[in-house]
Amino acid sequence: MESYNIPKAVRPIDDFINDFSTWYIRRSRDRFKSDNEADKKSALHITQYVLIQLAKVMAPFTPFIAEQIWQKVTGHNFKDENKSVHLEAWVLYDDPMEKEDMEILKQMEEVRKIVELGLAKRDEAGIKVRQPLASLEVKSQKSKVKSKEYIELIKDELNIKDVVFADSEGDIEVKLNIEMTDDLKLEGLKREIVRLVNNLRKNAGLTIQDRIVLSWQSDSELIKNVFAKMSDELKKDTLSEKIIEGDGEEVKVNGEIVKLGISKL
């Protein structure tokens, strides 16, 4: 069996679940329900590939779990007794990491460090991630994070509108602009409503294939503004075909009272 030639830049195996689940899968949630079919298929294909390879690696020491994962992900579903993860060739890797790939790993490591520091600053200020903020200042010595793609990732993870980089000596430092505008408050309310509606979907056993009618009722002017100004975004984020005024379960959203209900189409 060929040996693995694992570069130093690759994160330890203990971090695999964190890298794959809490980073890649979470980062790809919107892609899984995207209207961009090519991007959706790409995200699903990569997820399937990783799980199949994981099942093969697990097979020698967790045979039953590995078999369950492999059968479900490949779509065989135990229908063919001649198909099994234990009849597959084990994963082999002996190619050195390409220079470009190494650079991507280094940049992503810095991105995740900035996100980690930004989340810590949010926690210190007592501001939820669902509440958008105006900007983040990153102080770093010759930062490698230059591309628009990585900057957009930081903005999305920290829910901020802008990222500003400044050269400095020493380790990476970040500073959040926590000044709150009316527009930012409305967007924060919208995100909280999306979270609550998606919890209702989950409790009802709905999947991303199911579409709903979302009903709401509130005396709050802020809540009314959210539904008036952000109905298209609410529809997209909650997989709703229609939004109507109607009765529902009473909940509190950032101190505002609203009734929310869903019905499957």
Helices and strands as residue ranges (DSSP letters): G 13-15, H 16-17, I 18-25, H 26-27, H 29-32, H 37-58, H 63-74, G 85-87, H 99-125, E 133-140, H 148-158, E 160-167, E 173-177, H 182-203, E 212-217, H 221-229, H 231-238, E 240-245, E 249-253, E 256-264
